[in-house]
Amino acid sequence: MKIKNDVGLMTLSLRLVVGWTYFSALYRRTILTDKLDPEISGYIGEKFNHFLPHALGIKPIIQYLVENPDLLWWAMVIFTVVEGIVGLMIMLGAFTRLMSVGVFGLAMGILLGSGWIGTTCLDEWQIGVLGIATGFVLFLTGSGKYSVDHYLLQHNYAFTKKKWFPWLASGELPVRALIYPKLVLGGSLFILAITLMTNQVFHGGLWGPLHNKSVKPKLEISAGELTDKGLVFDVFRTEGVDVYGAWIIGMEVEDSAGNEVFGLSNEALAAMDPASIANHYIAKVKPGKHSLVVPLGAKATINLMVPELKNLAGGTYTLKITDISGASWEYQVKK
């Protein structure tokens, strides 16, 4: 006896695994540990802040949220709840096609926001593009035998006869036979285009040089101003590993002849007055145990109001900041 192919049934493993990856976000952040508390280490909003430097297309939204912590908290709660609902419904096979749109949208958000992050591999980029492809496949197939959709269809509930049901749940898509292959081809090529485009933009994956912005720390120094009161400047960490901050172990100011007029050691940076650091976002630049810590995506205005920098002679001075890795960044400021 031939077994009738059930396309929706063939995606069962895909539904269960992908559904769990999204549902587990809710489970991890609420049951296993509290990642929605802004006062606790590991707050998901700080992770969201890490996406900021190189987010594609949605950078203004991320920046607005990390500048407004109350709105950021609500966004993180809503995002977590949506992930949980979408993941659970996909595993159950309930309104599969509607939930597949949710998978597509969540994966697109991950891709655009954090596709550039990945220390050992192209981690977030791969999660994003595979999630988008999965969402599209689940939309095409719907769910099969082991699903809530199948149960509803088998019991012939009145609403399963409505025109909207196969579009939102499962069953044969009401698409003409001549159009269906074009829908599959068009959607697949569109997703391939997104994959290739983001691979190139984030990592140089089509033509070189290959790059990974998650390996080495990078600081951007800007808005430097030297007055009779001291030095004020902005520091913004735009690259490097997202799971720990850059450790700043040296900060010096030199005159045009290369003579040091002021310097801070790692011990002095660790003891820096927090009042001299004005953070812009939820990820905060702050003194650590042995250095000044600058998390990925953190931006702060630093005020060095010290006697050595007051009443300096006019001229060009160089600010140099050194990370524990040996990397250093310079910025020239004139008085």
N, C-alpha and C positions, 0 to 999 in steps of 0.2 A: 504494500500500500504506500502510495506516495504521500509524503508529508507536505501539506500546503505551507509555502513560505509565508512567514509573518514578519514583514520588515520591521515593524515596531518592536517585536519580541527580540529581534537581533540586536537591538540597541540597549538591552537590559543592563548589561555590565557597564556600558557607558553612562546610562542614567544613574545607576547606583553610585559609581565612583565620582562622577562629576557632581551629582547631587550632594554627596557627602562633603566634597571640598567646599561647597558653598554653605551648607548647613553647619559644618564644623566651625565656621567663622563665628556664628552665634554661640555655639556650644563652648568654644574656647574662651570667648570674651565675657561670658556670663556665668558659666558653670565651673569650668576648670580654674579660672582666675578672673579677676575684675579688671578688664582692660578698657572699660568705659569710664573709669574714675580719673579725672584730670589730675588728681593729687597723688596718684600712685605711679611708680615707675612702670613703664611698659604701656602707658596710655596710648590707645590707637591713634589719637589725634596727633601725637608727636611723630608716629610713623608716617602719617599722612603728610606732615610737614616735610619729611625727607624727600617726598616726590617733587617738591616745588622747583628746584633749580632748572631741570630740563624737561618738565612736563610738556607735552605736545598738544597745543590747541586749548587745553583746559587750565593752563597755568594761571590766568586771571581769577578763575573760580577758586583754585587752591589758595592763592595768595589772599583773596578776600576772606576766606574762611579762617586761615591761620592768624589773620590779623584781628579776627573777631571770635574769641574763644567760646563765647556762649553759643553762637551760631554753629561753630565747628562741632561742639558737643552734640547738638541736635542732629547735625548732618551725619555724625558717626553712629549715633543711635539708630537713625532711620536706615542708613546704609546696612548696618548689621542686621536689623530686623528683616529688611528686604532680602538680604543674602540667605538668612535662615528660612524664610518662607519659600523662596525660589528653590533652594536646595531640597527642602523636605518634599515639596510638591513634585519636583522632578523625580525623586526617589520613589514616591508613591505612584507616579504616572498620572497625576491629577491635573487636568487642563494643561497637558504637556506642551502644546504649541504656544500657548500664552506664556508659560514659564520658560520656554526655550528663548523667547524674545528677551526675557529677563536675564537668562544666561548670557545671551549675546551682548546686552547692554552692560552688564556688570563686567564682563571680560573686556569690552571696549574701554571702559573706564580704567580698569587695571592696566591695560596696554598703553593708553595715552598718558596716564599719570606716572606709571613707574616702569614702563618698558625699558628704560635706560639703566635700571638698577640690576645688579647681578654680579656678585664677587667671584664665584667659582665657575659660573656658566651664565648664559643669558636668561637667568631665572625668570624674572617677571615678564620679560618679553615672550618667552615660550608659553608661560601660563596664559597670557593674554590672547595670543594668536590661536592657541589650541582651544581656548574657551569660546572664541568667536566661531571657529569652525564647528565645534560641538553644538553650539546653539543652532546653527544653520541646519546641521544634519538632523537634530531632534525635531526641528520645525517640519522638515520634509517627511520624516517617518512617523511622528507621533509615537504613542506607546502601544505595546502589543498585549499579549495575553495576561501577563502579571502586572496589572495596573488598575487604578480606579477608573480611568477612562473606559477600559475594556469592560469592566463590571457594569458601568452605566449603559454602555451600548448593548450588552447582552440582555439587560433587563428592560430594554426598550422604553426608557423613561421618555415622556413627551418632549422634554426640552432637547433630547438627543436628535430629534427630527428637525430641529430648527436649522436654518442655513448657517448660523454663526457657530454651531457646535463643532464641526470638523475644523474650522479655522482656529478655534481656541483650544480644542482638546485633542482628539485623535480620530482616526477613521480616514477614509480616502479623501484626499484634498480635492475640492471641487474646481479642478483646473483642467482645461481641455488637453487631450493627449498631445496635440501639436505644440502646445505652449509649455508643458511640464519640462521637457528636456532643456528648453531655452532658459526656464527659471533656474534649473539646477546649474547649467553651464554659466549663466550670468552671475548668479550668486557666488559660485565657486571662484570664478575669475576675479570678482570684486574682492573676495576675502584674500585671494592670492596677492592681489595688488596692494592691499593693506599690509599684508605680511612682508612683502618685499620692500615697500616704502619705509615702514617703521624699522625694519632690519637695517636698512641703509642709514636712515637718519640717526638712530640711536647707537649703532655699532659699526657702521661702515661695512656691512655684511655683503654688499654686492661688489663694490670696488673699494680699494684701500685708501688710506691705511685703516686696518681694523683698530678699534679703540674700545676701551671699557672704562667708563667714568666712575666705576665703583671700586677701583683698585687703589689709586693714589689720591691722597687728599689734595684739595685745591682751595685756596682762599682768595677772595676778591676784596681788595681794599679800595675804598672810595670815599668821597666827600671829606677828604682831609683838610683841616684848617688849623693853622698855627697862629695863635694870638699871644698877647702878653700874659694871658692866664694859663696857657698850656696848649696841648694838642688834643683835637677831637677828630675822630675818624670812624667810618663804618667798616665792619668786617662781615663777610658773607661767605659761608662754606658751600661751595657748589659741586664738589666732587668728593669721592672717597667712599669708604665702607659705611653703610648705613647703620650698622649695629653698635658702633661706638664712635665717639667724637674724635676729632683731631686733637692731639695733645700739644699745646703750644708751650714750648720750654724756653723761648727767648723772644725778647722784644727790645729793639734798640733804635735809637735815633742818632744819625750821623750828620755832620756838617758836610759842606761841599768838598772838603779836603779828606773826607773819610775818617775824621776823628769822632769818636763816640762822645756825645754830649749827655746821653741818658740811656740807661739800660735796665731791664728787668730780667732776673734769672727765673728758673722754673719755680724756685721756692717763693720768690716775690710774686709771681703770677698766681701761684696757688693761694697766696694770702691777700690777693687783690680785693679791695673793698667792693662788694656787690653793687653798692650804690653808684659806682663809677661805670657800670654796665647797664645800658638801657636796651633791653631786648625788644625786637619788633614782632616776633612770631612766637608760637607756642613752644617750639624747640629753642632752648635757651643756652646762650653762652654763659658759662659760670666757672668760678674757681673750683678745681678738683683737688684731689689729695696731693698730687705732685706737680700739677701744671694747670694751665687755663684750658678748659674743655670747650670745644666748638663742635656741636653735633651737625650732621648733614642737614642742610636747609636752614640752619640757624643764621640769623642776621642781627647784629647789635651795633649800637653806637657806643664807642668807648671814649671816656673822658680821662685824659692823663693830665690832671691839674697838679703838677709837682714843681717844686722850686727850680729844678734843673732846666725846665722848659719855659720858665717865665722870663720875660725881658731878653730873649735871645736876639742877637744882631740880625739884621735883615739878610736874606739870602735863600738858597735852596737847601733843604734838608731831606734826608732819606729815612723813611721808616722801614725797618726790616723786621719781619715776623718769621720765626723758625719753628717748625714742627719737629716732634721727636723722631720722625722718619729721616730727618736731615733736609727735607724740602724747606725752602724759604721763599718768601714773597716780599717784594719791595714796592714802595710807593713814594713818589716825590711830592713834597709840599713846600710851597714858597711862603715866605713871610715878608 
